[in-house]
Amino acid sequence: MEIKALSVRQPFASQIVIGEKTIEWRSKPFNWRGPLVICASKSAIIELDNGKRLPVGVALGIVDVVGCRPMTRKDLVAACCEDYEDEMYGFAWELVSPREVVPVPVKGIVAPWPWRGPELTLCPGWHDRNVLDD
């Protein structure tokens, strides 16, 4: 089965993996339907209020892409966006069934790519764990 991967900045990557963010707002449409590995990009180091840092440069989880449509203002909450442009633009990638995996190092790229990394292992108790609240 082919799997795609996507690099996403923190904290959005973690929000996707825990199911808090169900819309990924992108400038281009995505025709892929199926599993998508969510990778935390190396571009940002996010420190939480509790002093912990969100992981970067790793695959964090898998979601299923079930749709892609033009973005609307109604999608902002599901996309974890507080701000919006006067004119909405871009596409809402619809994400469901988030699963956390044992993190593996990844060298990501900007656009979605075919996952050729190692086989991913689901984390024990992944559905009970919220990495943002640890």
Helices and strands as residue ranges (DSSP letters): E 4-8, H 12-17, E 23-26, E 34-40, E 58-70, G 73-75, E 91-105, E 113-114, G 126-128
